[in-house]
Amino acid sequence: MRQFTAVVNPTAGGSTGAATLLHLARLLREAGAELETEYSHSLAHAQDIARRAGERGRIVLAVGGDGIAGGIGGALSGTGTVLGLVPAGRGNDFARALNLPADPAALAGILLHAEPRPVDTIEVESAVHPRTVVLGSVYAGVDAVANRHANHARLLRGSASYYAGGLRAVTTWRPADYRVTVDGEEHTHRGYTVVAANSPYYGSGRLIAPDARVDDGLLDVVLIREAPRRLFFTLMNELKTGGHVHRPEVRVLRGRELRIEANRPVPYGADGEVDATLPVTVRVRPGDLPVLY
């Protein structure tokens, strides 16, 4: 029977991580699985716990949101350790991309019986930020500012915090001049953001890259160019359905490696956690992480 180590972010989703695990843990143990629980006090601590558990041959469960999922997934990328996700955060976008159920019984069935399937990960590297690996997406521009606002929101939760953060970010954003090099081909771009997407979703369910797949060995690169603010608010609403990609202000490229540069210090983020400034190089690592889904 399977042996699990659950790594819990105790503050995820307004401290719901531990509560989410309680029912699931009972179901796993009743089915005969072995489960140990570890509580992290930082992302680096969670990654250390995950690595040590993997070295003992255990399946690692990331309990929380996209930050801990991406952090632990990145730490395990290339090690052969199997990852399971227990979505209990604000966004849960990578879990959404894998169609993981919220129902504990259905999720327990997947964790107990599904065969691991390889997914791609993303290597992120810049001159002033150490090389890191994440799961879902890297975004450079207004959405990085919006995510920063969402992370500091105290009264709002879930998608509402991202939407409010987006509104606040857009009101002060000045379009940047980007140079985006995809697999050696250079593209100039003036606008709001550049997103390198491994997953279709970011920002708590927003369908930024509808055709992105977690196992195709490619990144979908979404560029949203300069437009009137009122149109950008319309684009934000269209992110719910992915309809924005049909607008002339949006361009989608695909590739394995890209370099994003800008004419001023533009912030970038990754999976809701990395917070740094361009330039950055992003590479896909095909099939580098086995995941239960």
Helices and strands as residue ranges (DSSP letters): E 3-8, H 12-15, H 17-30, E 34-39, H 43-55, E 59-64, H 66-76, E 83-87, H 93-97, H 104-113, E 117-125, E 132-134, E 137-141, H 142-151, H 158-172, E 176-182, E 185-197, E 219-225, H 229-238, G 243-246, E 250-255, E 257-262, E 267-270, E 274-277, E 280-291
